[in-house]
Amino acid sequence: MIMAVNEKEMRIKIIKDGPYRVTGGVPLLEQVIVTDDDGHTRGLIDIKEYPRREAYILCRCGSSENKPFCDGTHSKVGFDGSETASRKPYLEKAETFEGPDLKLTDVHELCDHSRFCQRSGGIRNLVQKSDDPEARQTAIEEAMICPSGRLVLWDKKTGKPFEKEFEPSIVLVHDKQKGCEGPLWVRGGIPIESADGSMYESRNRVTLCRCGKSENKPYCDGSHWMNSQQKLEFRKKWGLE
């Protein structure tokens, strides 16, 4: 069988009120969040890599009996996959916070609540002390591991962001601390196409909802573990109401 040209291009296509269709042989892995002795999330470690496939379809409604893959349940449960996320580019939405050596850009609405930014007093506190080498290094570590790309840290001397070079891939995140499955962590700038055919901004790090509950679809908003009160408190804290 001759594969269509677009099948060979790495892409995530959002199906209206349905799953994510992934093409182009994108690697699919599972990773688990690891914590330190103080209970702070520190990183993610590989626990599984799926056999490489040219195309596959991932559950978006959270109800498939064949997770992470779609089994058609979305049509039986009446899944509403409406995409409500802003299409503005990241830097147009970002709040900027500056310290002596580092600048932080922050788009609160993208937060997937994986909590990597809370260690050592939190990333804003660390940025404020970024003329201290230890604080500077910890801030860089926290920003680069932020799966959602909510946080981007910039070197004020060079004007360049601190980013890991990821192979384009999708990670199924397991959040053992919260006792649930986390988002789809999309790495390496894989293009994401809306159900209406338009393209989202390609970024090195984004997290997509796979529980079906996010109020900022297609992005994760922490609904896999947060209740409505916790989400309301977060929105009030960051002025999202």
FINU-923674 format. One line per 2 residues: number of its first residue (from 1); their letters; for each residue x, y, z of N, C-alpha, C, O. Coordinates in nm, 2 decimals, decimal comma. Atoms other than C-alpha are relative to their C-alpha. Layout:
# FINU-923674
NUM) a) X Y Z X Y Z X Y Z X Y Z ~ ...
***
This chain:
# FINU-923674
1) mi) 0,09 -0,12 0,00 0,00 0,00 0,00 0,09 0,12 0,00 0,18 0,13 0,08 ~ -0,08 -0,12 0,01 0,14 0,34 -0,10 -0,06 0,10 0,10 -0,18 0,13 0,10
3) ma) 0,05 -0,09 -0,10 0,12 0,58 0,19 -0,02 0,15 -0,05 0,07 0,19 -0,13 ~ 0,02 -0,14 0,04 -0,02 0,93 0,13 0,11 0,09 0,06 0,17 0,06 0,16
5) vn) -0,11 -0,09 -0,05 0,24 1,21 0,16 -0,02 0,05 0,14 0,07 0,05 0,22 ~ 0,02 -0,06 -0,13 0,08 1,36 0,46 0,01 -0,10 0,12 0,03 -0,06 0,23
7) ek) -0,02 0,10 -0,10 0,10 1,03 0,64 0,14 -0,01 0,05 0,17 -0,06 0,16 ~ -0,15 0,01 -0,03 0,48 1,06 0,64 0,04 0,12 0,08 0,15 0,13 0,14
9) em) -0,03 -0,12 -0,08 0,47 1,40 0,81 -0,04 -0,01 0,14 -0,16 -0,04 0,17 ~ 0,04 0,00 -0,15 0,48 1,42 1,19 -0,11 0,10 0,02 -0,09 0,22 -0,01
11) ri) 0,11 -0,09 -0,02 0,15 1,57 1,29 -0,10 -0,07 0,10 -0,12 -0,19 0,10 ~ 0,11 0,04 -0,09 -0,12 1,55 1,56 -0,13 0,07 -0,06 -0,13 0,19 -0,05
13) ki) 0,13 -0,06 0,05 -0,47 1,60 1,41 -0,11 -0,03 0,10 -0,13 -0,14 0,13 ~ 0,11 0,01 -0,09 -0,75 1,67 1,64 -0,13 -0,03 -0,08 -0,16 0,04 -0,17
15) ik) 0,12 0,04 0,07 -1,07 1,49 1,53 -0,12 0,07 0,08 -0,12 0,06 0,20 ~ 0,11 -0,06 -0,07 -1,39 1,68 1,61 -0,08 -0,09 0,09 -0,12 -0,20 0,05
17) dg) 0,07 0,08 -0,10 -1,54 1,55 1,93 0,05 -0,15 0,00 -0,02 -0,24 0,04 ~ -0,06 0,14 0,00 -1,30 1,25 1,89 0,14 0,01 0,04 0,18 0,09 0,12
19) py) -0,14 0,02 -0,05 -0,94 1,14 1,93 0,10 0,09 -0,06 0,07 0,18 -0,14 ~ -0,11 -0,06 0,07 -0,60 1,26 1,83 0,05 -0,10 -0,10 0,08 -0,22 -0,06
21) rv) -0,05 0,09 0,11 -0,48 1,11 1,50 0,15 0,04 -0,02 0,18 0,15 -0,06 ~ -0,14 -0,03 0,00 -0,10 1,09 1,51 0,06 -0,07 -0,12 0,05 -0,19 -0,14
23) tg) -0,07 0,06 0,12 0,10 1,04 1,18 0,14 0,04 0,00 0,19 0,13 0,07 ~ -0,14 -0,03 0,02 0,46 1,04 1,07 0,10 -0,08 0,09 0,21 -0,04 0,10
25) gv) -0,09 0,08 -0,08 0,60 0,77 1,30 0,05 0,06 0,13 0,16 0,04 0,17 ~ -0,04 -0,07 -0,13 0,60 0,98 1,62 0,02 -0,10 0,11 -0,07 -0,18 0,14
27) pl) -0,02 0,09 -0,12 0,76 0,79 1,91 -0,10 0,02 0,11 -0,13 0,14 0,14 ~ 0,10 -0,01 -0,11 0,52 0,71 2,19 0,06 -0,07 0,12 0,10 -0,19 0,12
29) le) -0,06 0,05 -0,12 0,65 0,66 2,54 -0,09 0,02 0,12 -0,19 0,09 0,12 ~ 0,06 -0,02 -0,13 0,53 0,63 2,90 0,11 0,04 0,10 0,22 -0,02 0,11
31) qv) -0,10 -0,04 -0,10 0,71 0,82 3,18 -0,08 0,03 0,13 -0,20 0,06 0,13 ~ 0,06 -0,03 -0,13 0,64 0,86 3,55 0,07 0,11 0,07 0,19 0,13 0,06
33) iv) -0,06 -0,11 -0,08 0,69 1,17 3,76 0,06 -0,05 0,13 0,01 -0,13 0,20 ~ -0,07 0,04 -0,12 0,95 1,12 4,03 0,01 0,12 0,10 0,02 0,24 0,05
35) td) 0,00 -0,11 -0,10 0,96 1,32 4,36 0,12 -0,02 0,09 0,18 -0,13 0,09 ~ -0,12 0,01 -0,09 1,24 1,40 4,61 -0,05 -0,03 0,14 -0,17 -0,05 0,16
37) dd) 0,04 0,03 -0,13 1,24 1,34 4,98 -0,10 0,10 0,07 -0,17 0,06 0,16 ~ 0,09 -0,10 -0,05 1,05 1,66 5,04 -0,14 0,00 -0,07 -0,23 0,08 -0,04
39) gh) 0,13 0,01 0,07 0,77 1,55 4,81 -0,01 0,09 -0,12 -0,12 0,10 -0,18 ~ 0,00 -0,09 0,12 0,86 1,80 4,53 0,03 -0,09 -0,13 0,12 -0,17 -0,13
41) tr) -0,03 0,07 0,13 0,84 1,67 4,17 0,13 0,05 -0,06 0,16 0,17 -0,06 ~ -0,14 -0,04 0,05 1,19 1,66 4,02 0,03 -0,03 -0,14 0,11 0,03 -0,21
43) gl) -0,03 0,04 0,13 1,18 1,48 3,69 -0,10 -0,11 -0,05 -0,19 -0,14 0,02 ~ 0,08 0,11 0,05 1,03 1,21 3,47 0,10 -0,11 -0,05 0,20 -0,08 -0,10
45) id) -0,08 0,11 0,05 1,17 0,87 3,40 -0,08 -0,10 -0,09 -0,20 -0,12 -0,07 ~ 0,06 0,10 0,09 1,10 0,62 3,12 -0,05 -0,12 0,07 0,03 -0,18 0,15
47) ik) 0,04 0,13 -0,05 0,89 0,32 3,21 -0,05 -0,09 -0,12 -0,06 -0,21 -0,10 ~ 0,04 0,08 0,11 0,78 0,21 2,86 0,02 0,07 -0,13 0,00 0,20 -0,14
49) ey) 0,00 -0,06 0,13 0,83 0,27 2,49 -0,08 -0,09 -0,09 -0,05 -0,21 -0,10 ~ 0,09 0,08 0,09 0,57 0,15 2,24 0,07 -0,03 -0,13 0,16 0,05 -0,17
51) pr) -0,06 0,03 0,13 0,67 -0,02 1,92 -0,03 0,11 -0,10 -0,14 0,16 -0,10 ~ 0,02 -0,11 0,09 0,72 0,24 1,65 -0,11 -0,03 -0,11 -0,10 -0,13 -0,17
53) re) 0,10 0,02 0,10 0,41 0,28 1,43 -0,01 0,13 -0,08 0,01 0,24 -0,03 ~ 0,01 -0,11 0,09 0,36 0,51 1,13 -0,12 0,09 0,04 -0,11 0,21 0,03
55) ay) 0,12 -0,08 -0,04 0,01 0,62 1,25 -0,07 -0,07 0,11 -0,07 -0,20 0,11 ~ 0,08 0,05 -0,10 -0,20 0,57 1,55 -0,10 0,10 0,05 -0,08 0,22 0,02
57) il) 0,11 -0,09 -0,04 -0,51 0,72 1,72 -0,01 -0,01 0,16 -0,03 -0,12 0,21 ~ -0,01 -0,01 -0,15 -0,49 0,83 2,09 -0,14 0,05 0,05 -0,20 0,14 0,00
59) cr) 0,13 -0,04 -0,07 -0,80 0,86 2,32 0,02 0,14 0,05 0,12 0,18 0,11 ~ 0,01 -0,13 -0,05 -0,90 1,21 2,40 -0,11 0,02 0,10 -0,11 0,12 0,18
61) cg) 0,11 -0,01 -0,09 -1,22 1,15 2,59 0,02 -0,05 0,14 -0,06 -0,02 0,23 ~ -0,03 0,06 -0,13 -1,07 0,95 2,87 -0,08 -0,12 0,04 -0,06 -0,18 0,15
63) ss) 0,09 0,11 -0,03 -1,32 0,67 2,84 0,03 -0,13 -0,07 -0,04 -0,23 -0,06 ~ -0,04 0,12 0,07 -1,15 0,42 2,61 0,03 -0,12 0,09 0,10 -0,10 0,19
65) en) -0,03 0,13 -0,07 -1,12 0,06 2,73 0,14 -0,05 -0,05 0,19 -0,15 -0,01 ~ -0,12 0,04 0,06 -0,80 0,04 2,52 0,11 0,11 0,01 0,18 0,13 -0,09
67) kp) -0,09 -0,11 -0,01 -0,60 0,33 2,65 0,14 -0,05 -0,01 0,18 -0,16 0,03 ~ 0,02 -0,14 0,04 -0,39 0,51 2,54 -0,07 0,01 -0,14 -0,09 0,13 -0,18
69) fc) 0,06 -0,01 0,13 -0,56 0,42 2,21 -0,15 0,02 0,00 -0,21 -0,03 0,10 ~ 0,15 -0,02 0,02 -0,91 0,52 2,09 -0,06 -0,13 -0,03 -0,01 -0,21 -0,12
71) dg) 0,08 0,11 0,04 -1,17 0,25 2,08 -0,14 0,04 -0,05 -0,23 -0,05 -0,06 ~ 0,13 -0,04 0,05 -1,46 0,46 1,96 -0,10 0,04 0,11 -0,21 0,08 0,08
73) th) 0,09 -0,03 -0,10 -1,61 0,52 2,30 -0,05 0,14 0,00 -0,16 0,17 0,05 ~ 0,04 -0,15 0,00 -1,62 0,90 2,25 -0,14 0,02 -0,06 -0,21 0,10 -0,02
75) sk) 0,13 -0,02 0,07 -1,92 0,86 2,02 -0,11 -0,06 0,08 -0,23 -0,02 0,07 ~ 0,11 0,06 -0,09 -2,11 0,64 2,28 -0,03 0,09 0,12 -0,14 0,09 0,17
77) vg) 0,02 -0,08 -0,12 -2,06 0,88 2,57 -0,03 0,15 -0,03 -0,05 0,23 0,06 ~ 0,03 -0,14 0,04 -2,13 1,20 2,37 0,11 0,10 0,04 0,07 0,21 0,09
79) fd) -0,11 -0,09 -0,04 -1,79 1,35 2,43 0,00 0,13 -0,08 -0,01 0,14 -0,20 ~ -0,01 -0,13 0,06 -1,77 1,72 2,37 0,15 0,05 0,00 0,20 0,08 0,11
81) gs) -0,14 -0,03 0,02 -1,42 1,79 2,24 0,03 0,14 -0,04 0,13 0,17 -0,10 ~ -0,02 -0,14 0,05 -1,47 2,16 2,16 0,13 0,06 0,05 0,16 0,06 0,17
83) et) -0,13 -0,07 -0,03 -1,14 2,35 2,14 -0,03 0,14 0,04 -0,07 0,22 -0,04 ~ 0,03 -0,13 -0,05 -1,16 2,65 2,36 0,13 0,08 0,03 0,12 0,20 0,07
85) as) -0,13 -0,07 -0,03 -0,79 2,74 2,40 0,02 0,12 -0,09 -0,02 0,12 -0,21 ~ -0,04 -0,12 0,08 -0,67 3,08 2,28 0,10 -0,04 -0,10 0,19 -0,13 -0,08
87) rk) -0,09 0,02 0,11 -0,49 3,08 1,95 0,12 0,10 -0,01 0,20 0,09 -0,09 ~ -0,10 -0,10 0,01 -0,27 3,38 2,03 0,14 -0,07 0,03 0,15 -0,16 0,11
89) py) -0,13 0,06 -0,03 0,11 3,30 2,02 0,04 0,02 0,14 0,00 0,11 0,21 ~ -0,04 0,00 -0,14 0,27 3,23 2,35 0,05 0,13 0,05 0,01 0,18 0,15
91) le) -0,07 -0,13 -0,04 0,48 3,55 2,37 -0,10 0,11 0,01 -0,08 0,21 0,08 ~ 0,10 -0,10 -0,01 0,17 3,76 2,31 -0,08 -0,01 0,13 -0,14 0,09 0,17
93) ka) 0,08 0,02 -0,12 0,00 3,61 2,61 0,08 0,01 0,13 0,03 0,02 0,24 ~ -0,09 0,02 -0,11 0,30 3,59 2,84 0,02 0,12 0,09 0,03 0,23 0,05
95) et) -0,05 -0,10 -0,11 0,36 3,78 3,17 0,15 -0,02 0,01 0,20 -0,13 0,01 ~ -0,14 0,00 -0,02 0,72 3,87 3,22 0,04 0,03 0,14 -0,01 0,13 0,20
97) fe) -0,05 -0,02 -0,14 0,91 3,84 3,55 0,15 0,00 -0,01 0,21 -0,10 -0,06 ~ -0,14 -0,01 0,02 1,27 3,96 3,57 0,08 -0,01 0,13 0,03 0,05 0,23
99) gp) -0,10 0,00 -0,11 1,56 3,89 3,81 0,13 0,05 -0,05 0,14 0,10 -0,16 ~ -0,13 -0,06 0,04 1,93 3,99 3,80 0,05 -0,06 -0,13 0,10 0,01 -0,21
101) dl) -0,06 0,06 0,12 2,04 3,73 3,54 -0,10 -0,07 -0,09 -0,06 -0,10 -0,21 ~ 0,10 0,08 0,08 1,72 3,56 3,42 -0,13 0,07 -0,01 -0,17 0,16 0,07
103) kl) 0,13 -0,05 0,03 1,39 3,65 3,27 -0,10 -0,12 -0,02 -0,06 -0,21 -0,09 ~ 0,10 0,11 0,01 1,08 3,43 3,31 -0,12 0,05 -0,08 -0,18 0,16 -0,05
105) td) 0,13 -0,02 0,06 0,78 3,43 3,07 -0,09 -0,11 0,04 -0,05 -0,22 0,06 ~ 0,09 0,09 -0,06 0,47 3,27 3,20 -0,14 0,02 -0,06 -0,19 0,13 -0,05
107) vh) 0,14 -0,01 0,04 0,13 3,19 3,05 -0,08 -0,10 0,09 -0,08 -0,22 0,06 ~ 0,07 0,08 -0,11 -0,08 3,07 3,34 -0,10 -0,10 -0,05 -0,11 -0,21 0,00
109) el) 0,11 0,09 0,04 -0,36 2,92 3,14 0,05 -0,13 -0,06 -0,03 -0,22 -0,08 ~ -0,05 0,12 0,06 -0,13 2,66 2,99 0,04 -0,11 0,11 0,08 -0,22 0,07
111) cd) -0,06 0,08 -0,11 -0,04 2,51 3,33 -0,07 -0,14 0,01 -0,20 -0,15 0,00 ~ 0,06 0,14 -0,01 -0,09 2,13 3,35 0,01 -0,05 0,15 -0,03 -0,17 0,17
113) hs) 0,00 0,03 -0,14 -0,02 2,13 3,73 0,08 -0,13 0,03 0,04 -0,21 0,11 ~ -0,09 0,10 -0,03 0,27 1,89 3,72 0,10 0,04 0,12 0,17 -0,05 0,17
115) rf) -0,06 -0,05 -0,13 0,43 2,11 4,00 0,15 0,00 0,00 0,21 -0,01 0,11 ~ -0,15 0,00 0,00 0,79 2,11 3,88 0,06 0,13 0,04 0,18 0,14 0,06
117) cq) -0,05 -0,13 -0,03 0,82 2,48 3,96 0,00 0,04 0,14 0,02 0,16 0,17 ~ 0,02 -0,03 -0,14 0,77 2,46 4,33 0,12 -0,02 0,09 0,12 0,02 0,21
119) rs) -0,12 0,04 -0,08 1,10 2,33 4,46 0,08 0,13 0,04 0,09 0,22 -0,04 ~ -0,09 -0,11 -0,05 1,33 2,56 4,66 -0,06 0,13 0,00 0,00 0,23 -0,03
121) gg) 0,07 -0,12 -0,01 1,07 2,82 4,72 -0,07 0,05 -0,12 -0,13 0,16 -0,12 ~ 0,07 -0,03 0,12 0,94 2,83 4,37 0,08 0,08 -0,10 0,17 0,15 -0,06
123) ir) -0,09 -0,05 0,10 1,07 2,95 4,04 0,01 0,15 0,00 0,11 0,21 -0,04 ~ -0,01 -0,15 0,00 0,98 3,32 4,08 0,10 0,05 0,11 0,18 0,14 0,09
125) nl) -0,10 -0,03 -0,11 1,18 3,33 4,41 0,14 -0,03 -0,05 0,23 0,05 -0,02 ~ -0,13 0,04 0,05 1,47 3,16 4,24 0,05 0,10 -0,11 0,16 0,14 -0,11
127) vq) -0,03 -0,10 0,10 1,46 3,40 3,94 0,05 0,13 0,07 0,14 0,20 0,02 ~ -0,03 -0,12 -0,08 1,47 3,69 4,19 0,14 -0,01 0,05 0,21 0,10 0,07
129) ks) -0,13 0,02 -0,06 1,79 3,54 4,33 0,10 -0,05 -0,11 0,20 -0,12 -0,07 ~ -0,08 0,07 0,11 1,94 3,44 3,99 0,14 0,05 -0,02 0,22 -0,01 -0,10
131) dd) -0,14 -0,03 0,00 2,27 3,62 4,06 0,08 -0,10 0,09 0,20 -0,10 0,09 ~ -0,06 0,11 -0,08 2,33 3,32 4,30 0,01 -0,12 -0,09 -0,10 -0,16 -0,14
133) pe) -0,01 0,11 0,09 2,47 3,03 4,10 -0,09 -0,12 0,02 -0,15 -0,18 -0,07 ~ 0,09 0,12 -0,03 2,27 2,76 4,28 -0,14 0,03 -0,03 -0,21 -0,05 -0,08
135) ar) 0,14 -0,04 0,03 1,94 2,95 4,26 -0,02 0,00 -0,15 -0,13 -0,04 -0,20 ~ 0,01 -0,01 0,15 2,01 3,02 3,89 -0,02 -0,14 -0,06 -0,10 -0,16 -0,15
137) qt) 0,01 0,13 0,06 2,07 2,65 3,81 -0,13 -0,07 0,03 -0,18 -0,14 -0,05 ~ 0,13 0,06 -0,03 1,76 2,53 4,00 -0,11 0,06 -0,08 -0,20 -0,01 -0,13
139) ai) 0,10 -0,06 0,08 1,55 2,78 3,82 0,00 -0,05 -0,14 -0,11 -0,08 -0,20 ~ -0,01 0,06 0,14 1,68 2,66 3,48 -0,05 -0,14 0,00 -0,12 -0,17 -0,10
141) ee) 0,05 0,14 -0,01 1,61 2,30 3,58 -0,15 0,00 0,00 -0,21 -0,08 -0,07 ~ 0,14 0,00 -0,01 1,26 2,38 3,68 -0,07 0,04 -0,12 -0,17 -0,01 -0,16
143) am) 0,07 -0,05 0,12 1,17 2,58 3,37 0,01 -0,10 -0,11 -0,09 -0,12 -0,18 ~ -0,01 0,09 0,12 1,31 2,33 3,12 -0,08 -0,13 0,02 -0,11 -0,20 -0,08
145) ic) 0,08 0,12 -0,02 1,12 2,04 3,28 -0,15 0,02 0,00 -0,23 -0,07 0,00 ~ 0,14 -0,04 0,00 0,79 2,23 3,28 -0,07 -0,06 -0,12 -0,05 -0,01 -0,23
147) ps) 0,04 0,07 0,12 0,60 1,99 3,05 -0,09 0,08 -0,09 -0,09 0,07 -0,21 ~ 0,10 -0,07 0,08 0,33 2,23 2,94 0,05 0,12 -0,08 -0,01 0,17 -0,17
149) gr) -0,06 -0,12 0,06 0,57 2,51 2,83 -0,06 0,12 0,05 -0,04 0,23 0,00 ~ 0,05 -0,12 -0,06 0,38 2,75 3,06 0,12 0,09 0,03 0,11 0,21 0,01
151) lv) -0,11 -0,07 -0,05 0,72 2,86 3,19 0,11 -0,01 -0,10 0,15 -0,12 -0,14 ~ -0,12 -0,01 0,08 1,01 2,97 2,96 0,10 0,09 0,07 0,06 0,21 0,10
153) lw) -0,10 -0,08 -0,06 1,33 3,10 3,11 0,10 0,05 -0,10 0,14 -0,03 -0,19 ~ -0,09 -0,07 0,10 1,56 3,34 2,92 0,12 0,05 0,07 0,12 0,10 0,18
155) dk) -0,12 -0,06 -0,05 1,92 3,43 2,97 0,00 0,15 -0,04 0,00 0,18 -0,16 ~ 0,00 -0,14 0,03 1,93 3,81 3,00 0,12 0,05 -0,08 0,11 0,15 -0,15
157) kt) -0,12 -0,04 0,07 2,28 3,83 2,86 -0,01 -0,04 -0,15 0,03 0,04 -0,23 ~ 0,00 0,05 0,14 2,22 3,63 2,54 -0,14 0,02 -0,06 -0,15 0,03 -0,19
159) gk) 0,14 -0,01 0,06 1,84 3,68 2,50 -0,06 -0,13 -0,04 -0,16 -0,13 -0,11 ~ 0,04 0,13 0,05 1,81 3,31 2,44 -0,07 -0,08 0,11 -0,04 -0,07 0,23
161) pf) 0,07 0,09 -0,10 1,57 3,06 2,61 0,08 -0,12 0,03 0,16 -0,17 -0,05 ~ -0,05 0,13 -0,04 1,68 2,76 2,80 -0,10 -0,11 -0,04 -0,21 -0,12 0,02
163) ek) 0,09 0,11 0,05 1,53 2,46 2,62 0,08 -0,13 -0,02 0,19 -0,12 -0,08 ~ -0,06 0,13 0,03 1,62 2,09 2,60 -0,03 -0,03 -0,15 -0,13 0,01 -0,20
165) ef) 0,02 0,04 0,14 1,66 1,95 2,25 -0,07 -0,14 0,01 0,00 -0,24 0,02 ~ 0,08 0,12 -0,01 1,38 1,69 2,25 -0,01 -0,06 -0,14 -0,03 0,01 -0,24
167) ep) 0,04 0,07 0,12 1,34 1,43 1,98 -0,15 0,01 -0,01 -0,22 -0,01 0,09 ~ 0,15 0,00 0,01 0,98 1,48 1,85 -0,06 -0,13 0,05 -0,03 -0,23 0,00
169) si) 0,06 0,12 -0,06 0,78 1,24 2,06 -0,12 0,04 0,09 -0,14 0,16 0,12 ~ 0,11 -0,02 -0,08 0,47 1,20 2,27 0,02 -0,09 0,13 0,05 -0,21 0,11
171) vl) -0,02 0,07 -0,12 0,49 1,10 2,64 -0,14 -0,01 0,07 -0,20 0,09 0,09 ~ 0,12 0,02 -0,09 0,20 0,95 2,84 0,05 0,01 0,14 0,13 -0,07 0,19
173) vh) -0,05 -0,03 -0,13 0,26 1,10 3,18 -0,08 -0,07 0,11 -0,20 -0,07 0,11 ~ 0,06 0,06 -0,12 0,19 0,90 3,50 0,03 0,09 0,12 0,15 0,11 0,15
175) dk) -0,02 -0,08 -0,12 0,14 1,11 3,82 -0,03 -0,08 0,12 -0,14 -0,08 0,17 ~ 0,02 0,09 -0,11 0,19 0,86 4,10 -0,03 0,08 0,13 -0,11 0,03 0,21
177) qk) 0,02 -0,08 -0,12 0,19 1,14 4,36 -0,15 0,03 0,02 -0,20 0,03 0,13 ~ 0,15 -0,04 0,00 -0,17 1,24 4,27 -0,08 -0,13 -0,03 -0,21 -0,12 -0,03
179) gc) 0,07 0,12 0,02 -0,26 0,88 4,19 -0,09 -0,01 -0,13 -0,20 -0,06 -0,12 ~ 0,08 -0,01 0,13 -0,38 0,94 3,83 0,09 0,01 -0,12 0,22 0,02 -0,11
181) eg) -0,07 -0,02 0,13 -0,28 0,96 3,47 0,01 0,15 -0,03 -0,09 0,22 -0,01 ~ -0,02 -0,14 0,04 -0,14 1,29 3,36 -0,03 0,02 -0,15 -0,10 -0,06 -0,21
183) pl) 0,03 -0,04 0,14 -0,15 1,46 3,02 0,08 -0,07 -0,10 0,17 -0,16 -0,07 ~ -0,09 0,04 0,11 0,00 1,38 2,68 0,10 0,11 -0,01 0,07 0,23 -0,03
185) wv) -0,11 -0,10 0,01 0,34 1,56 2,68 0,05 -0,01 -0,14 0,12 -0,11 -0,18 ~ -0,04 -0,01 0,14 0,41 1,66 2,33 0,13 0,08 -0,01 0,13 0,20 0,03
187) rg) -0,13 -0,06 0,00 0,78 1,74 2,27 0,06 0,01 -0,14 0,03 -0,06 -0,23 ~ -0,08 -0,01 0,12 1,00 1,87 2,00 -0,07 0,07 -0,12 -0,03 0,05 -0,23
189) gi) 0,06 -0,08 0,10 0,77 2,10 1,81 -0,09 -0,07 -0,10 -0,10 -0,03 -0,21 ~ 0,09 0,08 0,09 0,53 1,84 1,66 -0,12 0,09 -0,04 -0,19 0,14 0,05
191) pi) 0,12 -0,08 0,04 0,26 2,03 1,45 -0,13 -0,06 0,06 -0,15 -0,18 0,05 ~ 0,14 0,04 -0,05 -0,09 2,02 1,61 -0,10 0,07 -0,08 -0,11 0,19 -0,09
193) es) 0,10 -0,06 0,09 -0,38 2,07 1,37 -0,14 -0,01 0,07 -0,18 -0,12 0,12 ~ 0,13 0,00 -0,06 -0,72 2,17 1,50 -0,10 -0,08 -0,08 -0,07 -0,11 -0,20
195) ad) 0,11 0,06 0,08 -1,04 2,00 1,40 -0,05 0,08 -0,12 -0,10 0,03 -0,21 ~ 0,05 -0,09 0,10 -1,12 2,30 1,19 0,11 0,02 -0,11 0,09 0,10 -0,21
197) gs) -0,11 -0,01 0,10 -0,79 2,26 0,99 0,11 0,10 0,03 0,21 0,10 -0,04 ~ -0,10 -0,10 -0,03 -0,60 2,55 1,14 0,10 -0,06 0,09 0,08 -0,16 0,15
199) my) -0,11 0,05 -0,07 -0,27 2,51 1,31 0,03 0,07 0,13 0,01 0,19 0,14 ~ -0,04 -0,06 -0,12 -0,17 2,57 1,67 0,15 0,04 -0,01 0,22 -0,02 -0,10
201) es) -0,14 -0,04 0,00 0,16 2,74 1,74 0,09 -0,12 0,04 0,06 -0,19 0,14 ~ -0,09 0,11 -0,03 0,44 2,48 1,73 0,10 0,04 0,10 0,16 0,14 0,09
203) rn) -0,08 -0,03 -0,11 0,63 2,47 2,05 0,08 -0,13 0,04 0,04 -0,24 0,02 ~ -0,08 0,11 -0,05 0,90 2,26 2,21 -0,06 -0,09 0,10 -0,04 -0,21 0,11
205) rv) 0,07 0,07 -0,12 0,68 2,16 2,51 -0,14 0,05 0,00 -0,17 0,16 0,02 ~ 0,14 -0,03 -0,03 0,30 2,14 2,53 -0,06 -0,13 0,06 -0,01 -0,24 0,04
207) tl) 0,07 0,11 -0,05 0,06 1,92 2,72 -0,14 0,00 -0,05 -0,21 0,10 -0,04 ~ 0,13 0,02 0,05 -0,26 1,79 2,57 -0,09 -0,08 0,09 -0,04 -0,17 0,16
209) cr) 0,10 0,07 -0,08 -0,57 1,68 2,76 -0,02 -0,14 -0,05 -0,05 -0,16 -0,17 ~ 0,05 0,14 0,04 -0,64 1,30 2,76 -0,10 -0,06 0,10 -0,13 -0,18 0,09
211) cg) 0,10 0,05 -0,09 -0,89 1,28 3,04 -0,14 0,04 -0,05 -0,24 0,00 0,00 ~ 0,13 -0,05 0,05 -1,16 1,47 2,85 -0,06 0,11 0,08 -0,17 0,16 0,04
213) ks) 0,07 -0,09 -0,10 -1,23 1,71 3,14 0,06 0,15 -0,01 0,00 0,24 0,05 ~ -0,06 -0,13 0,00 -1,00 2,01 3,05 -0,10 0,11 -0,05 -0,18 0,08 -0,14
215) en) 0,08 -0,11 0,04 -1,17 2,35 3,02 0,08 0,09 -0,10 0,03 0,20 -0,13 ~ -0,09 -0,08 0,09 -0,89 2,47 2,79 0,05 -0,09 -0,11 0,17 -0,09 -0,15
217) kp) -0,03 0,10 0,11 -0,90 2,20 2,52 0,06 0,07 -0,12 0,01 0,18 -0,15 ~ -0,05 0,13 -0,02 -0,69 2,08 2,35 0,10 -0,02 0,12 0,15 -0,13 0,14
219) yc) -0,10 0,00 -0,10 -0,45 2,17 2,63 -0,05 -0,05 0,13 -0,17 -0,04 0,17 ~ 0,03 0,05 -0,14 -0,44 2,01 2,98 -0,01 0,12 0,09 0,07 0,22 0,08
221) dg) 0,01 -0,10 -0,10 -0,55 2,23 3,26 0,00 -0,06 0,15 -0,05 0,01 0,24 ~ -0,01 0,06 -0,13 -0,49 1,99 3,55 -0,13 -0,07 0,05 -0,14 -0,12 0,16
223) sh) 0,13 0,06 -0,04 -0,85 1,85 3,55 0,01 -0,15 0,03 -0,08 -0,20 0,09 ~ -0,02 0,14 -0,03 -0,71 1,50 3,57 0,01 -0,03 0,15 -0,01 -0,14 0,20
225) wm) 0,00 0,02 -0,14 -0,65 1,56 3,94 -0,06 0,11 0,08 -0,10 0,09 0,20 ~ 0,06 -0,11 -0,08 -0,79 1,90 4,04 -0,15 0,00 -0,01 -0,21 -0,03 -0,11
227) ns) 0,15 -0,01 0,00 -1,15 1,95 4,15 -0,03 0,15 -0,04 0,06 0,23 -0,06 ~ 0,05 -0,13 0,05 -1,36 2,26 4,05 0,05 0,11 0,10 0,08 0,22 0,05
229) qq) -0,04 -0,10 -0,09 -1,27 2,44 4,37 0,15 0,03 -0,01 0,19 0,15 0,00 ~ -0,15 -0,02 0,02 -0,89 2,39 4,32 0,03 0,08 -0,12 0,11 0,17 -0,12
231) kl) -0,02 -0,08 0,12 -0,92 2,52 3,97 -0,04 0,14 0,01 0,02 0,23 -0,04 ~ 0,05 -0,13 -0,02 -1,12 2,82 4,08 0,11 0,08 0,08 0,13 0,20 0,05
233) ef) -0,10 -0,07 -0,08 -0,85 2,91 4,34 0,12 0,03 -0,09 0,18 0,14 -0,07 ~ -0,11 -0,03 0,09 -0,58 2,88 4,07 -0,03 0,12 -0,09 0,05 0,20 -0,11
235) rk) 0,04 -0,11 0,10 -0,77 3,11 3,83 0,00 0,13 0,08 0,05 0,23 0,02 ~ 0,00 -0,13 -0,07 -0,82 3,37 4,10 0,14 0,05 0,03 0,17 0,16 0,03
237) kw) -0,13 -0,04 -0,03 -0,46 3,36 4,20 0,07 0,07 -0,11 0,15 0,16 -0,09 ~ -0,07 -0,05 0,12 -0,34 3,43 3,85 -0,09 0,09 -0,09 -0,05 0,13 -0,20
239) gl) 0,08 -0,10 0,08 -0,62 3,66 3,74 -0,06 -0,05 -0,12 -0,08 0,03 -0,22 ~ 0,06 0,06 0,12 -0,78 3,42 3,49 -0,15 0,01 0,00 -0,22 -0,03 -0,09
241) e) 0,15 0,00 -0,01 -1,14 3,48 3,61 -0,05 0,12 -0,08 -0,17 0,15 -0,09
***
